[in-house]
Amino acid sequence: MRLLEGTVTVGDLDGFIATLGAIGDAHDATVQAFDARYVTGRSHLQRALTLADRAFDRGENIADDRAVELLCYAAGRRQIDQALTMGLTTGETPAVFLVDGGDEAGAIDELETLLERTPTLGEYDRAQVCSFFDITGAEIDATDQDLPALVGERVALLTIDR
């Protein structure tokens, strides 16, 4: 798994998603883009990738496409339309691209042309993350875990919330 961080400006969302798919296909890699404001760190995406692959291995996947399955796990949502909230939207967005499998380096090279490289990973919006993952102040106060760990629990809970 390789990650690429930056700011991306999307005019035509469907066209942009098609471009990501074409890059993935050209390099035999899974490519998924995330709004970095929802991603609590590398471990968040690594955990989602591991669980998405396990779901495919067991024939328990939610989506037919590995990138979409990855998005569902990262979002902790079984409903694809709800998981899409973590994806990119039109306009300027801090982004994290995940590339896994195939020619990762080649895919990263192509993706670099789509964004302005800036640090975004771990620069999440705390209030947005808490709201999206339904993490309350009381829950935070009741544990010694940090927010990324609580998000990791939400990601893992998708496997038992069937």
C-alpha positions as CSV (number, residue, x, y, z in Angstrom):
1,M,0.0,0.0,0.0
2,R,1.3,3.4,-1.0
3,L,-0.3,6.7,-0.1
4,L,-0.1,10.1,-1.9
5,E,-1.2,13.3,-0.1
6,G,-2.1,16.6,-1.5
7,T,-4.8,19.1,-2.4
8,V,-6.9,18.3,-5.4
9,T,-9.3,20.5,-7.4
10,V,-12.2,18.5,-9.0
11,G,-14.4,20.1,-11.6
12,D,-16.1,17.1,-13.1
13,L,-16.4,14.5,-10.3
14,D,-17.6,11.6,-12.6
15,G,-14.7,12.4,-15.0
16,F,-12.2,12.5,-12.2
17,I,-13.4,9.1,-10.8
18,A,-13.2,7.7,-14.3
19,T,-9.6,9.0,-14.5
20,L,-8.7,7.3,-11.2
21,G,-10.2,4.0,-12.5
22,A,-8.3,4.3,-15.7
23,I,-5.0,4.8,-13.8
24,G,-5.8,1.8,-11.6
25,D,-6.6,-0.3,-14.7
26,A,-3.5,0.8,-16.5
27,H,-1.3,-0.2,-13.6
28,D,-3.3,-3.2,-12.4
29,A,-3.7,-1.5,-9.0
30,T,-6.5,-0.5,-6.7
31,V,-6.8,3.3,-6.5
32,Q,-9.1,5.1,-4.1
33,A,-9.2,8.8,-3.2
34,F,-10.3,10.0,0.2
35,D,-11.2,13.4,1.6
36,A,-8.3,13.8,4.1
37,R,-10.5,15.6,6.6
38,Y,-12.0,12.1,7.4
39,V,-8.8,10.1,7.5
40,T,-7.2,9.9,10.9
41,G,-3.9,8.5,9.7
42,R,-2.1,5.7,7.8
43,S,-3.3,3.1,10.2
44,H,-6.9,4.0,9.5
45,L,-6.5,3.2,5.8
46,Q,-4.2,0.2,6.4
47,R,-6.9,-1.4,8.7
48,A,-9.6,-0.7,6.2
49,L,-7.6,-2.3,3.4
50,T,-6.8,-5.4,5.5
51,L,-10.5,-5.8,6.4
52,A,-11.7,-5.2,2.8
53,D,-9.3,-7.8,1.5
54,R,-10.4,-10.3,4.2
55,A,-14.0,-9.7,3.2
56,F,-13.2,-10.5,-0.4
57,D,-11.2,-13.6,0.6
58,R,-14.2,-14.9,2.6
59,G,-16.8,-13.9,-0.1
60,E,-18.4,-11.5,2.4
61,N,-17.7,-8.3,0.5
62,I,-20.3,-5.5,0.3
63,A,-19.2,-4.2,-3.1
64,D,-18.1,-5.9,-6.3
65,D,-15.2,-3.4,-6.7
66,R,-12.2,-3.6,-4.3
67,A,-11.8,0.2,-4.3
68,V,-15.4,0.7,-3.3
69,E,-15.1,-2.1,-0.6
70,L,-12.1,-0.2,0.7
71,L,-14.1,3.0,0.9
72,C,-16.9,1.2,2.8
73,Y,-14.5,-0.1,5.4
74,A,-12.6,3.2,5.8
75,A,-16.0,4.9,6.4
76,G,-17.3,2.1,8.6
77,R,-20.5,2.0,6.5
78,R,-22.2,-0.9,4.8
79,Q,-24.2,1.6,2.6
80,I,-22.0,2.7,-0.4
81,D,-23.9,6.0,-0.7
82,Q,-23.1,6.8,2.9
83,A,-19.4,5.8,2.5
84,L,-19.1,8.2,-0.4
85,T,-19.1,11.0,2.1
86,M,-15.5,10.1,2.7
87,G,-14.7,10.4,-1.0
88,L,-13.9,13.5,-3.0
89,T,-16.3,16.1,-4.1
90,T,-16.2,18.9,-6.6
91,G,-14.0,21.9,-5.7
92,E,-10.8,22.0,-3.8
93,T,-10.3,19.2,-1.2
94,P,-7.4,18.0,0.9
95,A,-6.9,14.4,-0.3
96,V,-5.2,11.1,0.4
97,F,-4.9,8.6,-2.5
98,L,-4.4,5.0,-1.7
99,V,-2.7,2.7,-4.3
100,D,-2.4,-1.0,-3.7
101,G,-1.2,-3.8,-5.9
102,G,0.2,-3.9,-9.4
103,D,2.6,-1.1,-10.4
104,E,2.0,1.1,-7.5
105,A,4.9,3.4,-8.4
106,G,3.6,3.9,-11.9
107,A,0.1,4.7,-10.6
108,I,1.5,7.2,-8.1
109,D,3.5,8.9,-10.8
110,E,0.3,9.5,-12.8
111,L,-1.7,10.5,-9.8
112,E,0.9,13.2,-8.9
113,T,-0.2,15.1,-12.0
114,L,-3.7,15.4,-10.5
115,L,-2.8,17.2,-7.3
116,E,-0.7,19.7,-5.5
117,R,1.5,17.8,-3.1
118,T,0.9,19.1,0.4
119,P,0.8,17.2,3.7
120,T,-2.8,16.1,4.4
121,L,-2.6,12.8,6.2
122,G,-3.4,13.1,9.9
123,E,-4.7,16.7,9.3
124,Y,-8.2,15.5,9.9
125,D,-11.1,17.7,11.1
126,R,-11.8,16.4,14.6
127,A,-15.4,17.7,14.7
128,Q,-16.1,16.3,11.3
129,V,-14.6,12.9,12.2
130,C,-16.5,12.7,15.4
131,S,-19.8,13.6,13.7
132,F,-19.2,11.2,10.8
133,F,-18.2,8.2,12.9
134,D,-20.8,9.0,15.7
135,I,-18.1,9.4,18.4
136,T,-19.4,11.4,21.3
137,G,-17.6,13.5,23.9
138,A,-18.8,11.1,26.5
139,E,-17.2,8.2,24.6
140,I,-13.9,10.1,24.3
141,D,-14.0,10.9,28.1
142,A,-14.8,7.3,29.0
143,T,-11.6,5.9,27.4
144,D,-7.9,6.4,27.4
145,Q,-7.9,5.8,23.6
146,D,-7.3,8.7,21.1
147,L,-9.6,9.6,18.3
148,P,-7.7,7.5,15.6
149,A,-8.1,4.4,17.8
150,L,-11.8,5.0,18.2
151,V,-12.1,5.4,14.4
152,G,-10.2,2.1,14.1
153,E,-12.8,0.4,16.2
154,R,-15.6,1.7,14.0
155,V,-13.7,0.4,10.9
156,A,-13.3,-3.0,12.6
157,L,-16.9,-3.1,13.8
158,L,-18.2,-3.1,10.2
159,T,-17.1,-6.8,10.0
160,I,-19.5,-7.8,12.8
161,D,-22.3,-5.3,11.9
162,R,-23.8,-7.7,9.3
